[in-house]
Amino acid sequence: MSNCINSGISKIYILTQFNSTSLNRHLARTYNMGSGVRFGGEGFVEVLAATQTPTEKEWFQGTADAVRQYAWLLTDTKNRSIEDVVILSGDHLYRMDYMKFVDEHRQSNADITIGCLAYDEERATDFGLMKIDDDRRVVSFSEKPKGEALQKMKVDTTVLGLTPEEAQEKPFIASMGIYVFKKGVLADMLKEDKTGGKKFMDFGGEILPFAAANNIKVKAYLFDGYWEDIGRSGWYMVAIVLQ
């Protein structure tokens, strides 16, 4: 939320799964109430909870499924002028100007742009990894590969601007789990007819590999600041100590 506000992004939807009462209370008190932040113009912060309906009998089955269940908002009157959609994860710790991310996406005319980091082999197994060409276009994406599949994802990361020494130490390009999509491309990816009628449930595990393999323009955006995945208790404690 802080990154969004400081980046000038004021149309924000927050997708929650379950047991989100305390989160909802925090958001309402901090961003919508009189004592918190009020957005001017058409800005808003809205919580979209997982629900069961006659057509959707399951809770969110993955990141892409969560967005799909509320995809009708992409064409809602107040969002018709939006060209790009930024998709973020709530369990990462970092400071980032998202507008630089969006500007790079637009300047390269990408369909999808993935925020990424260069990593060593020890950390790389925990993330989606990508191979890119000299123009930083993603040509292959693999979600949390192990063994031989991991070794196949090694690349020369000097293409991202690393020194030869840094590239030797960090030969993997890891996804941060944050993306910019052209709105139309996102809507198309969420349709049910991409792989024989099967719906994509996950961005990293399904949509990104499909996009990279099917001539959809996917670009990599290098983030060189501090970033940590705090979704697991071990790395959360490491982040607390480092801070």
N, C-alpha and C positions, 0 to 999 in steps of 0.2 A: 504494500500500500504506500509506504513512504517513497519507494522508487517511482511508483506511478505518479504520485502527486508532484514530486520534485522534477519529474520529466515532462510535466504538463499534460499527462493523460488523465482525463476527467470523466470518461465514460467507462465504468468498471463494473463487471459482473463477477461475483464470487460464487463458485460452485462448491457446495458442501455435501458430504455423504451422510454421516449420522453422528449423533452425540455432539452436535455443534452449538448447543445452547450458549455456552460461555463465549464462543467466538461470535455468535450473533449479537450477544449483549455488548461485547467490546466494540464491534463495528457500529452498532446503533448509537452507542454513547459517544464514540470518538469521531465518527464521520457524518452522522446525520442529525444529531441533536444540537440544541442551541449552544451547548458548551464546547462543541467540537468544531470540525471543519465543515463549512458549507460551500458547496460548489456553485459557482455562478453560471448563468446561461443555461445550457442543456446538460451540464455535468450531473453525474449521479453515482452512487454506490449501491448496488442491489445484490442481495443474497439469493441464490437460486439453489434450493435444497433438492436432494434426490426425492423423487415421488414415484408412486405406483399408480398407473392409469389403465383404462381399458385396453389401450394399445401398447403401453410399456409396463409390463408386469414385474420387471426386475429393477433393482436399484442400479446405480451407475456401475457398469461392468468394466470400466476402464476410462482413461483420460479422454479418448476420442468419443466414447459412448456418452460421457457426461456432457460434452459440448453438443453432440447430436441431439440429445433429448431437449435441448433448448435452442436448436438451430433456427427455429422460427423467428428468434429475436434478430437474426442477421438481416431480415427483410422488414422488421418492424419500422413503423413510420419514423421514429426518432433516430434510427440507425441507417436509414437509406443512403445518407451521404458518406458513410464510412467506407473507405477504400481498403483498409488493411486491418487485420485483427492480430493483436499481440496475445499470445497464450503463455501463461506463467505458472510456475509451481509455487505452492505455499510453504514448502519445507526446505528452502535454501536460504543461506545467509550471505549477503553481498550488497554492494552499493553500485548502482549502474544507471547511467542516463539512457533510458530506453529510446529516446528520440534519435540518438546517434545510431542505434540498432535499426530503427525504422528508416532513417535516412539512407543508410547503406543498402537496405532492402530495396528501397525505391530507386536509388541511383543505378543499381545493378539490374533493375527490372526483373527481379527474382519472383518466382511464384511462391516460394517458401524460403525463409532464411532461418538458420539454426544457430543459436548462440553456442560457442564451443570453447574448449580449453585444451591445451596440450598437456598430456599426462604421461607418467612412466607406466611400466607394465603392472606394477603392484596395484595401482589405483584403477587402471584402465578396465579391469574385468568387471567393475561395478557399474559401468556406464554403456550407453549406446555409443558405438564408434563409427567413424566415417572415413572414407577415402575421398580425396579431392584432387582436381587437376590444377594446372598452373593458374587458372582464373578463379580458384577457390570454389568451383562448382562441385557439388557432391555427386560422385559417380557410384558410390556404394555405401550402404548403411547396414550395420549389424548390431542388434540389441544384446548387450552383455555377453559377447562371445568368450569362449573358453578354449584352452588347448591350442590345437592347430588353427582353429578358426580365429583365435585371437592373434596369432602370429601373422596371419594373412592380412590383418588390418593395420600393420605397421606402415608408416609413410614417412616421407622426408618433410618434416614440419618446418623446414626453413621457408617453405612457401607461405607460411603464416607470418613470417618476419622474425622467427627465432634465429639465433646464431647457430653455426654448425655444432658448437659444444652443447647448447641447449637442446637442439634437435636430436642429438645422439642420446641425451638423457631422457627426453620425452618424445618418443616416436609415435605416439598415438594421439588422435584427435577425438576428444570426448564431447558428447552433447551435454549441455547444461540443462536440457529439458525445458528450454524456453524458445519460442518460435514466433516469427512474424509470417502470417499468411495473407496473400491477396484474398479478399473476402469471397470472391467468386470461386477461387481454387479451393478454399476451405469448405464451402458449401458443396462443391462437387465431390471432394474427398469423403464427405460424410454420407453420400448416397449409398444405397445398398447393392448396387450392381457392378462393383469394381472387380470382384473375384467370384464370379458365378453366383451372385446374389448374396454373398456373405457380407455382413456388416463389419467394418473395421471397428475394433474396440479400443485400440491403443495407438497413440501417436508414434512412440519410439519403436514398438514392436511390429507395427503393421503399416501405418500410413507413410512414414518416412522411407522404409525400405522399398515400398511400392513406388513411391514418387521418384526416388533416385534411379530405379530400374526401368522406369517407363517414360523417360524423356521429359519429365517435368523439371523445370529449372529450380533446383535446390542449391542455395549458396550457404557457405560457412562464414560466420562472423566471429572473429577471435576476440575474446574478452581477456584482458591481461591484469585485472584487479584481483583482490581477495574474493574467494568464493568457496562455500562449503555446503555440502548436502547434510542437513541436520535431521533428516527423516529417520535416522537410526541413532539409538542412544549413544553408541560408541563415538561416532563422529560429532554428535551434539556436544559431548563432554570435551572432545578435543577443541571444538570451536570456542567453547566457554573459556577453556584454559588459555588459548591463544589470544582471546580478546582481553 
